[in-house]
Amino acid sequence: MKIRSKQVLRERRRLSFRSTNELIARRRRLRKQISLIVALGATLGTLAFKFE
């Protein structure tokens, strides 16, 4: 009984660890996309400002 509970705990820990890793990776990807969009917007804004 104890051994099985230990295994279950280990599995649960691994699952939670994997989910947190996926969340962190997704957040990083979102941040990269946001920074790219911000950079594009800034460059477009500066170009529009120069042409005005």
mmCIF file of the N, C-alpha and C atoms, coordinates in Angstrom:
data_MODEL
# 
_entry.id   MODEL 
# 
loop_
_atom_site.group_PDB 
_atom_site.id 
_atom_site.type_symbol 
_atom_site.label_atom_id 
_atom_site.label_alt_id 
_atom_site.label_comp_id 
_atom_site.label_asym_id 
_atom_site.label_entity_id 
_atom_site.label_seq_id 
_atom_site.pdbx_PDB_ins_code 
_atom_site.Cartn_x 
_atom_site.Cartn_y 
_atom_site.Cartn_z 
_atom_site.occupancy 
_atom_site.B_iso_or_equiv 
_atom_site.pdbx_formal_charge 
_atom_site.auth_seq_id 
_atom_site.auth_comp_id 
_atom_site.auth_asym_id 
_atom_site.auth_atom_id 
_atom_site.pdbx_PDB_model_num 
ATOM 1   N N  . MET A 1 1  ? 0.832 -1.193 0.000   1.00 0.00 ? 1  MET A N  1 
ATOM 2   C CA . MET A 1 1  ? 0.000 0.000  0.000   1.00 0.00 ? 1  MET A CA 1 
ATOM 3   C C  . MET A 1 1  ? 0.876 1.256  0.000   1.00 0.00 ? 1  MET A C  1 
ATOM 4   N N  . LYS A 1 2  ? 1.824 1.302  0.896   1.00 0.00 ? 2  LYS A N  1 
ATOM 5   C CA . LYS A 1 2  ? 2.683 2.487  0.963   1.00 0.00 ? 2  LYS A CA 1 
ATOM 6   C C  . LYS A 1 2  ? 3.461 2.666  -0.336  1.00 0.00 ? 2  LYS A C  1 
ATOM 7   N N  . ILE A 1 3  ? 3.978 1.539  -0.855  1.00 0.00 ? 3  ILE A N  1 
ATOM 8   C CA . ILE A 1 3  ? 4.781 1.629  -2.076  1.00 0.00 ? 3  ILE A CA 1 
ATOM 9   C C  . ILE A 1 3  ? 3.933 2.191  -3.215  1.00 0.00 ? 3  ILE A C  1 
ATOM 10  N N  . ARG A 1 4  ? 2.690 1.693  -3.308  1.00 0.00 ? 4  ARG A N  1 
ATOM 11  C CA . ARG A 1 4  ? 1.852 2.174  -4.399  1.00 0.00 ? 4  ARG A CA 1 
ATOM 12  C C  . ARG A 1 4  ? 1.585 3.673  -4.245  1.00 0.00 ? 4  ARG A C  1 
ATOM 13  N N  . SER A 1 5  ? 1.330 4.112  -3.032  1.00 0.00 ? 5  SER A N  1 
ATOM 14  C CA . SER A 1 5  ? 1.070 5.534  -2.820  1.00 0.00 ? 5  SER A CA 1 
ATOM 15  C C  . SER A 1 5  ? 2.306 6.352  -3.204  1.00 0.00 ? 5  SER A C  1 
ATOM 16  N N  . LYS A 1 6  ? 3.480 5.823  -2.910  1.00 0.00 ? 6  LYS A N  1 
ATOM 17  C CA . LYS A 1 6  ? 4.706 6.527  -3.308  1.00 0.00 ? 6  LYS A CA 1 
ATOM 18  C C  . LYS A 1 6  ? 4.774 6.647  -4.826  1.00 0.00 ? 6  LYS A C  1 
ATOM 19  N N  . GLN A 1 7  ? 4.483 5.545  -5.516  1.00 0.00 ? 7  GLN A N  1 
ATOM 20  C CA . GLN A 1 7  ? 4.518 5.590  -6.982  1.00 0.00 ? 7  GLN A CA 1 
ATOM 21  C C  . GLN A 1 7  ? 3.512 6.602  -7.513  1.00 0.00 ? 7  GLN A C  1 
ATOM 22  N N  . VAL A 1 8  ? 2.322 6.586  -6.930  1.00 0.00 ? 8  VAL A N  1 
ATOM 23  C CA . VAL A 1 8  ? 1.294 7.528  -7.387  1.00 0.00 ? 8  VAL A CA 1 
ATOM 24  C C  . VAL A 1 8  ? 1.763 8.961  -7.172  1.00 0.00 ? 8  VAL A C  1 
ATOM 25  N N  . LEU A 1 9  ? 2.350 9.215  -6.020  1.00 0.00 ? 9  LEU A N  1 
ATOM 26  C CA . LEU A 1 9  ? 2.851 10.567 -5.750  1.00 0.00 ? 9  LEU A CA 1 
ATOM 27  C C  . LEU A 1 9  ? 3.915 10.957 -6.762  1.00 0.00 ? 9  LEU A C  1 
ATOM 28  N N  . ARG A 1 10 ? 4.809 10.011 -7.061  1.00 0.00 ? 10 ARG A N  1 
ATOM 29  C CA . ARG A 1 10 ? 5.871 10.306 -8.021  1.00 0.00 ? 10 ARG A CA 1 
ATOM 30  C C  . ARG A 1 10 ? 5.276 10.631 -9.392  1.00 0.00 ? 10 ARG A C  1 
ATOM 31  N N  . GLU A 1 11 ? 4.299 9.809  -9.817  1.00 0.00 ? 11 GLU A N  1 
ATOM 32  C CA . GLU A 1 11 ? 3.667 10.058 -11.117 1.00 0.00 ? 11 GLU A CA 1 
ATOM 33  C C  . GLU A 1 11 ? 2.988 11.429 -11.132 1.00 0.00 ? 11 GLU A C  1 
ATOM 34  N N  . ARG A 1 12 ? 2.258 11.715 -10.049 1.00 0.00 ? 12 ARG A N  1 
ATOM 35  C CA . ARG A 1 12 ? 1.558 12.999 -9.997  1.00 0.00 ? 12 ARG A CA 1 
ATOM 36  C C  . ARG A 1 12 ? 2.555 14.149 -10.056 1.00 0.00 ? 12 ARG A C  1 
ATOM 37  N N  . ARG A 1 13 ? 3.672 14.004 -9.336  1.00 0.00 ? 13 ARG A N  1 
ATOM 38  C CA . ARG A 1 13 ? 4.682 15.063 -9.336  1.00 0.00 ? 13 ARG A CA 1 
ATOM 39  C C  . ARG A 1 13 ? 5.225 15.262 -10.749 1.00 0.00 ? 13 ARG A C  1 
ATOM 40  N N  . ARG A 1 14 ? 5.494 14.140 -11.433 1.00 0.00 ? 14 ARG A N  1 
ATOM 41  C CA . ARG A 1 14 ? 6.038 14.252 -12.786 1.00 0.00 ? 14 ARG A CA 1 
ATOM 42  C C  . ARG A 1 14 ? 5.032 14.951 -13.700 1.00 0.00 ? 14 ARG A C  1 
ATOM 43  N N  . LEU A 1 15 ? 3.754 14.586 -13.555 1.00 0.00 ? 15 LEU A N  1 
ATOM 44  C CA . LEU A 1 15 ? 2.729 15.210 -14.394 1.00 0.00 ? 15 LEU A CA 1 
ATOM 45  C C  . LEU A 1 15 ? 2.652 16.709 -14.118 1.00 0.00 ? 15 LEU A C  1 
ATOM 46  N N  . SER A 1 16 ? 2.633 17.083 -12.856 1.00 0.00 ? 16 SER A N  1 
ATOM 47  C CA . SER A 1 16 ? 2.550 18.507 -12.525 1.00 0.00 ? 16 SER A CA 1 
ATOM 48  C C  . SER A 1 16 ? 3.789 19.236 -13.040 1.00 0.00 ? 16 SER A C  1 
ATOM 49  N N  . PHE A 1 17 ? 4.954 18.588 -12.928 1.00 0.00 ? 17 PHE A N  1 
ATOM 50  C CA . PHE A 1 17 ? 6.183 19.210 -13.412 1.00 0.00 ? 17 PHE A CA 1 
ATOM 51  C C  . PHE A 1 17 ? 6.097 19.449 -14.912 1.00 0.00 ? 17 PHE A C  1 
ATOM 52  N N  . ARG A 1 18 ? 5.599 18.419 -15.633 1.00 0.00 ? 18 ARG A N  1 
ATOM 53  C CA . ARG A 1 18 ? 5.498 18.561 -17.082 1.00 0.00 ? 18 ARG A CA 1 
ATOM 54  C C  . ARG A 1 18 ? 4.528 19.684 -17.441 1.00 0.00 ? 18 ARG A C  1 
ATOM 55  N N  . SER A 1 19 ? 3.409 19.750 -16.736 1.00 0.00 ? 19 SER A N  1 
ATOM 56  C CA . SER A 1 19 ? 2.416 20.779 -17.046 1.00 0.00 ? 19 SER A CA 1 
ATOM 57  C C  . SER A 1 19 ? 2.998 22.173 -16.780 1.00 0.00 ? 19 SER A C  1 
ATOM 58  N N  . THR A 1 20 ? 3.738 22.323 -15.685 1.00 0.00 ? 20 THR A N  1 
ATOM 59  C CA . THR A 1 20 ? 4.331 23.630 -15.404 1.00 0.00 ? 20 THR A CA 1 
ATOM 60  C C  . THR A 1 20 ? 5.347 23.988 -16.483 1.00 0.00 ? 20 THR A C  1 
ATOM 61  N N  . ASN A 1 21 ? 6.125 22.995 -16.930 1.00 0.00 ? 21 ASN A N  1 
ATOM 62  C CA . ASN A 1 21 ? 7.091 23.269 -17.995 1.00 0.00 ? 21 ASN A CA 1 
ATOM 63  C C  . ASN A 1 21 ? 6.369 23.721 -19.254 1.00 0.00 ? 21 ASN A C  1 
ATOM 64  N N  . GLU A 1 22 ? 5.272 23.044 -19.599 1.00 0.00 ? 22 GLU A N  1 
ATOM 65  C CA . GLU A 1 22 ? 4.524 23.436 -20.792 1.00 0.00 ? 22 GLU A CA 1 
ATOM 66  C C  . GLU A 1 22 ? 3.972 24.848 -20.638 1.00 0.00 ? 22 GLU A C  1 
ATOM 67  N N  . LEU A 1 23 ? 3.484 25.169 -19.450 1.00 0.00 ? 23 LEU A N  1 
ATOM 68  C CA . LEU A 1 23 ? 2.956 26.513 -19.223 1.00 0.00 ? 23 LEU A CA 1 
ATOM 69  C C  . LEU A 1 23 ? 4.048 27.559 -19.402 1.00 0.00 ? 23 LEU A C  1 
ATOM 70  N N  . ILE A 1 24 ? 5.234 27.283 -18.851 1.00 0.00 ? 24 ILE A N  1 
ATOM 71  C CA . ILE A 1 24 ? 6.345 28.231 -18.963 1.00 0.00 ? 24 ILE A CA 1 
ATOM 72  C C  . ILE A 1 24 ? 6.738 28.401 -20.428 1.00 0.00 ? 24 ILE A C  1 
ATOM 73  N N  . ALA A 1 25 ? 6.806 27.283 -21.163 1.00 0.00 ? 25 ALA A N  1 
ATOM 74  C CA . ALA A 1 25 ? 7.179 27.358 -22.578 1.00 0.00 ? 25 ALA A CA 1 
ATOM 75  C C  . ALA A 1 25 ? 6.141 28.164 -23.353 1.00 0.00 ? 25 ALA A C  1 
ATOM 76  N N  . ARG A 1 26 ? 4.860 27.911 -23.053 1.00 0.00 ? 26 ARG A N  1 
ATOM 77  C CA . ARG A 1 26 ? 3.809 28.648 -23.761 1.00 0.00 ? 26 ARG A CA 1 
ATOM 78  C C  . ARG A 1 26 ? 3.906 30.138 -23.457 1.00 0.00 ? 26 ARG A C  1 
ATOM 79  N N  . ARG A 1 27 ? 4.175 30.467 -22.185 1.00 0.00 ? 27 ARG A N  1 
ATOM 80  C CA . ARG A 1 27 ? 4.289 31.877 -21.804 1.00 0.00 ? 27 ARG A CA 1 
ATOM 81  C C  . ARG A 1 27 ? 5.458 32.525 -22.536 1.00 0.00 ? 27 ARG A C  1 
ATOM 82  N N  . ARG A 1 28 ? 6.589 31.799 -22.607 1.00 0.00 ? 28 ARG A N  1 
ATOM 83  C CA . ARG A 1 28 ? 7.751 32.350 -23.325 1.00 0.00 ? 28 ARG A CA 1 
ATOM 84  C C  . ARG A 1 28 ? 7.401 32.605 -24.779 1.00 0.00 ? 28 ARG A C  1 
ATOM 85  N N  . ARG A 1 29 ? 6.700 31.631 -25.403 1.00 0.00 ? 29 ARG A N  1 
ATOM 86  C CA . ARG A 1 29 ? 6.339 31.795 -26.806 1.00 0.00 ? 29 ARG A CA 1 
ATOM 87  C C  . ARG A 1 29 ? 5.449 33.017 -26.972 1.00 0.00 ? 29 ARG A C  1 
ATOM 88  N N  . LEU A 1 30 ? 4.472 33.173 -26.082 1.00 0.00 ? 30 LEU A N  1 
ATOM 89  C CA . LEU A 1 30 ? 3.581 34.325 -26.167 1.00 0.00 ? 30 LEU A CA 1 
ATOM 90  C C  . LEU A 1 30 ? 4.370 35.618 -26.016 1.00 0.00 ? 30 LEU A C  1 
ATOM 91  N N  . ARG A 1 31 ? 5.310 35.635 -25.075 1.00 0.00 ? 31 ARG A N  1 
ATOM 92  C CA . ARG A 1 31 ? 6.106 36.846 -24.861 1.00 0.00 ? 31 ARG A CA 1 
ATOM 93  C C  . ARG A 1 31 ? 6.909 37.171 -26.112 1.00 0.00 ? 31 ARG A C  1 
ATOM 94  N N  . LYS A 1 32 ? 7.478 36.145 -26.757 1.00 0.00 ? 32 LYS A N  1 
ATOM 95  C CA . LYS A 1 32 ? 8.240 36.384 -27.987 1.00 0.00 ? 32 LYS A CA 1 
ATOM 96  C C  . LYS A 1 32 ? 7.344 36.990 -29.050 1.00 0.00 ? 32 LYS A C  1 
ATOM 97  N N  . GLN A 1 33 ? 6.136 36.417 -29.228 1.00 0.00 ? 33 GLN A N  1 
ATOM 98  C CA . GLN A 1 33 ? 5.215 36.950 -30.230 1.00 0.00 ? 33 GLN A CA 1 
ATOM 99  C C  . GLN A 1 33 ? 4.864 38.396 -29.906 1.00 0.00 ? 33 GLN A C  1 
ATOM 100 N N  . ILE A 1 34 ? 4.589 38.671 -28.638 1.00 0.00 ? 34 ILE A N  1 
ATOM 101 C CA . ILE A 1 34 ? 4.207 40.033 -28.247 1.00 0.00 ? 34 ILE A CA 1 
ATOM 102 C C  . ILE A 1 34 ? 5.357 41.002 -28.525 1.00 0.00 ? 34 ILE A C  1 
ATOM 103 N N  . SER A 1 35 ? 6.588 40.587 -28.190 1.00 0.00 ? 35 SER A N  1 
ATOM 104 C CA . SER A 1 35 ? 7.730 41.474 -28.422 1.00 0.00 ? 35 SER A CA 1 
ATOM 105 C C  . SER A 1 35 ? 7.914 41.712 -29.917 1.00 0.00 ? 35 SER A C  1 
ATOM 106 N N  . LEU A 1 36 ? 7.703 40.663 -30.732 1.00 0.00 ? 36 LEU A N  1 
ATOM 107 C CA . LEU A 1 36 ? 7.814 40.834 -32.183 1.00 0.00 ? 36 LEU A CA 1 
ATOM 108 C C  . LEU A 1 36 ? 6.767 41.827 -32.677 1.00 0.00 ? 36 LEU A C  1 
ATOM 109 N N  . ILE A 1 37 ? 5.539 41.681 -32.203 1.00 0.00 ? 37 ILE A N  1 
ATOM 110 C CA . ILE A 1 37 ? 4.473 42.593 -32.629 1.00 0.00 ? 37 ILE A CA 1 
ATOM 111 C C  . ILE A 1 37 ? 4.800 44.023 -32.205 1.00 0.00 ? 37 ILE A C  1 
ATOM 112 N N  . VAL A 1 38 ? 5.307 44.178 -30.982 1.00 0.00 ? 38 VAL A N  1 
ATOM 113 C CA . VAL A 1 38 ? 5.648 45.518 -30.491 1.00 0.00 ? 38 VAL A CA 1 
ATOM 114 C C  . VAL A 1 38 ? 6.763 46.121 -31.340 1.00 0.00 ? 38 VAL A C  1 
ATOM 115 N N  . ALA A 1 39 ? 7.771 45.299 -31.685 1.00 0.00 ? 39 ALA A N  1 
ATOM 116 C CA . ALA A 1 39 ? 8.874 45.800 -32.504 1.00 0.00 ? 39 ALA A CA 1 
ATOM 117 C C  . ALA A 1 39 ? 8.363 46.210 -33.882 1.00 0.00 ? 39 ALA A C  1 
ATOM 118 N N  . LEU A 1 40 ? 7.497 45.393 -34.467 1.00 0.00 ? 40 LEU A N  1 
ATOM 119 C CA . LEU A 1 40 ? 6.936 45.738 -35.778 1.00 0.00 ? 40 LEU A CA 1 
ATOM 120 C C  . LEU A 1 40 ? 6.139 47.037 -35.685 1.00 0.00 ? 40 LEU A C  1 
ATOM 121 N N  . GLY A 1 41 ? 5.332 47.155 -34.643 1.00 0.00 ? 41 GLY A N  1 
ATOM 122 C CA . GLY A 1 41 ? 4.544 48.371 -34.479 1.00 0.00 ? 41 GLY A CA 1 
ATOM 123 C C  . GLY A 1 41 ? 5.439 49.592 -34.313 1.00 0.00 ? 41 GLY A C  1 
ATOM 124 N N  . ALA A 1 42 ? 6.524 49.448 -33.561 1.00 0.00 ? 42 ALA A N  1 
ATOM 125 C CA . ALA A 1 42 ? 7.425 50.575 -33.343 1.00 0.00 ? 42 ALA A CA 1 
ATOM 126 C C  . ALA A 1 42 ? 8.089 50.986 -34.655 1.00 0.00 ? 42 ALA A C  1 
ATOM 127 N N  . THR A 1 43 ? 8.561 50.007 -35.421 1.00 0.00 ? 43 THR A N  1 
ATOM 128 C CA . THR A 1 43 ? 9.216 50.334 -36.692 1.00 0.00 ? 43 THR A CA 1 
ATOM 129 C C  . THR A 1 43 ? 8.220 50.982 -37.645 1.00 0.00 ? 43 THR A C  1 
ATOM 130 N N  . LEU A 1 44 ? 7.005 50.441 -37.708 1.00 0.00 ? 44 LEU A N  1 
ATOM 131 C CA . LEU A 1 44 ? 5.992 51.037 -38.586 1.00 0.00 ? 44 LEU A CA 1 
ATOM 132 C C  . LEU A 1 44 ? 5.658 52.451 -38.120 1.00 0.00 ? 44 LEU A C  1 
ATOM 133 N N  . GLY A 1 45 ? 5.551 52.640 -36.811 1.00 0.00 ? 45 GLY A N  1 
ATOM 134 C CA . GLY A 1 45 ? 5.242 53.965 -36.287 1.00 0.00 ? 45 GLY A CA 1 
ATOM 135 C C  . GLY A 1 45 ? 6.328 54.971 -36.634 1.00 0.00 ? 45 GLY A C  1 
ATOM 136 N N  . THR A 1 46 ? 7.588 54.569 -36.493 1.00 0.00 ? 46 THR A N  1 
ATOM 137 C CA . THR A 1 46 ? 8.688 55.481 -36.809 1.00 0.00 ? 46 THR A CA 1 
ATOM 138 C C  . THR A 1 46 ? 8.698 55.793 -38.300 1.00 0.00 ? 46 THR A C  1 
ATOM 139 N N  . LEU A 1 47 ? 8.439 54.780 -39.136 1.00 0.00 ? 47 LEU A N  1 
ATOM 140 C CA . LEU A 1 47 ? 8.399 55.020 -40.581 1.00 0.00 ? 47 LEU A CA 1 
ATOM 141 C C  . LEU A 1 47 ? 7.276 55.990 -40.930 1.00 0.00 ? 47 LEU A C  1 
ATOM 142 N N  . ALA A 1 48 ? 6.094 55.779 -40.362 1.00 0.00 ? 48 ALA A N  1 
ATOM 143 C CA . ALA A 1 48 ? 4.961 56.669 -40.635 1.00 0.00 ? 48 ALA A CA 1 
ATOM 144 C C  . ALA A 1 48 ? 5.289 58.083 -40.153 1.00 0.00 ? 48 ALA A C  1 
ATOM 145 N N  . PHE A 1 49 ? 5.941 58.191 -38.989 1.00 0.00 ? 49 PHE A N  1 
ATOM 146 C CA . PHE A 1 49 ? 6.289 59.501 -38.457 1.00 0.00 ? 49 PHE A CA 1 
ATOM 147 C C  . PHE A 1 49 ? 7.292 60.197 -39.376 1.00 0.00 ? 49 PHE A C  1 
ATOM 148 N N  . LYS A 1 50 ? 8.239 59.438 -39.935 1.00 0.00 ? 50 LYS A N  1 
ATOM 149 C CA . LYS A 1 50 ? 9.229 60.038 -40.840 1.00 0.00 ? 50 LYS A CA 1 
ATOM 150 C C  . LYS A 1 50 ? 8.567 60.534 -42.115 1.00 0.00 ? 50 LYS A C  1 
ATOM 151 N N  . PHE A 1 51 ? 7.599 59.756 -42.614 1.00 0.00 ? 51 PHE A N  1 
ATOM 152 C CA . PHE A 1 51 ? 6.984 60.128 -43.892 1.00 0.00 ? 51 PHE A CA 1 
ATOM 153 C C  . PHE A 1 51 ? 6.001 61.291 -43.745 1.00 0.00 ? 51 PHE A C  1 
ATOM 154 N N  . GLU A 1 52 ? 5.525 61.531 -42.516 1.00 0.00 ? 52 GLU A N  1 
ATOM 155 C CA . GLU A 1 52 ? 4.548 62.615 -42.358 1.00 0.00 ? 52 GLU A CA 1 
ATOM 156 C C  . GLU A 1 52 ? 5.168 63.976 -42.597 1.00 0.00 ? 52 GLU A C  1 
# 
